[in-house]
């Protein structure tokens, strides 16, 4: 038997084209990609996707009551809650205005310990 992740990925792929509605279709690529990432992170969530409702029904739930727009994070929260009630979705946004510090010159001799085996 394949892993829960593989089954969830196959299910989301198979049901992707069944999504109806303009808003639902506009959001489906991003929501599907995030659901796949959630499934990759947690086998229990992947199992819930496999055993839960269809992706089309999920997208209908995500779009329900949405006026002209919804934030990506809110869409992801609704999708996660559709498959796993009580799931939390957190987001971190970071900006770096300066390039990363270069690796300091260590000088001296570098030894590869695998040369001694």
C-alpha positions in Angstrom: 0.0 0.0 0.0 1.3 3.4 -0.8 1.9 6.1 1.8 -0.9 8.4 2.9 1.0 11.3 1.2 1.0 9.5 -2.2 -2.7 8.6 -1.9 -3.6 12.2 -1.0 -1.5 13.6 -3.9 -3.2 11.2 -6.3 -6.6 12.2 -4.9 -6.0 15.9 -5.2 -4.6 15.5 -8.7 -7.6 13.4 -9.8 -10.2 15.7 -8.4 -8.5 19.0 -9.5 -10.4 19.3 -12.7 -13.8 18.7 -10.9 -13.6 22.1 -9.2 -16.4 24.5 -10.4 -17.0 28.1 -9.9 -14.9 31.1 -10.9 -13.5 31.9 -7.4 -12.9 28.2 -6.7 -11.0 27.7 -9.9 -8.9 30.9 -9.4 -7.8 29.6 -5.9 -7.4 25.9 -6.7 -3.8 25.8 -7.8 -2.4 27.6 -4.7 -4.7 25.7 -2.3 -3.9 22.3 -3.8 -0.1 23.1 -3.6 -0.4 24.1 0.1 -2.6 21.0 0.9 0.1 18.9 -0.7 2.7 20.6 1.5 0.6 20.0 4.6 0.2 16.3 3.6 4.0 16.1 3.2 4.5 17.5 6.6 2.0 15.3 8.5 0.9 11.8 7.6 -2.2 12.2 9.8 -3.3 15.2 7.8 -2.6 13.3 4.6 -4.8 10.5 5.9 -7.6 13.0 6.6 -7.4 14.3 3.0 -7.6 10.7 1.6 -10.6 9.8 3.8 -12.2 13.2 3.7 -14.4 15.0 1.2 -13.6 15.8 -2.3 -11.3 18.6 -3.4 -14.2 20.3 -5.2 -16.2 20.3 -2.0 -13.2 21.7 -0.2 -12.9 24.5 -2.7 -16.6 25.3 -2.3 -16.1 25.5 1.5 -13.1 27.8 1.0 -15.0 30.1 -1.3 -18.2 30.2 0.8 -19.1 33.7 1.8 -16.1 35.2 0.1 -16.9 38.6 -1.4 -14.4 40.1 -3.8 -11.3 38.6 -2.2 -9.8 36.4 0.5 -6.2 36.3 1.8 -4.1 33.4 0.8 -3.7 32.5 4.5 -7.4 32.5 5.2 -8.0 30.3 2.2 -5.3 27.8 3.4 -6.9 27.9 6.9 -10.3 27.1 5.5 -8.9 24.3 3.3 -7.0 22.7 6.2 -10.1 23.0 8.5 -12.2 21.3 5.8 -10.1 18.2 6.0 -9.0 18.3 9.7 -11.1 20.3 12.1 -9.0 22.2 14.5 -5.9 22.3 12.3 -3.9 25.5 12.7 -2.1 27.2 9.8 0.7 29.5 10.7 2.7 31.7 8.3 6.1 33.4 8.7 7.2 36.3 6.4 10.8 37.4 6.5 12.6 40.2 4.7 16.3 40.5 4.3 17.6 43.8 2.9 21.3 42.9 3.1 23.0 39.9 1.6 24.0 37.1 3.8 27.3 37.4 5.6 30.1 35.6 3.6 31.7 32.6 5.2 34.8 33.8 7.2 38.2 32.7 5.9 39.3 30.0 8.3 42.8 29.7 7.0 44.9 26.7 8.0 44.7 23.2 6.7 41.4 21.4 5.9 41.3 17.7 6.5 38.8 15.3 5.0 38.3 12.6 7.7 37.1 10.1 5.1 40.7 10.0 3.8 41.7 8.1 7.0 39.2 5.3 6.4 
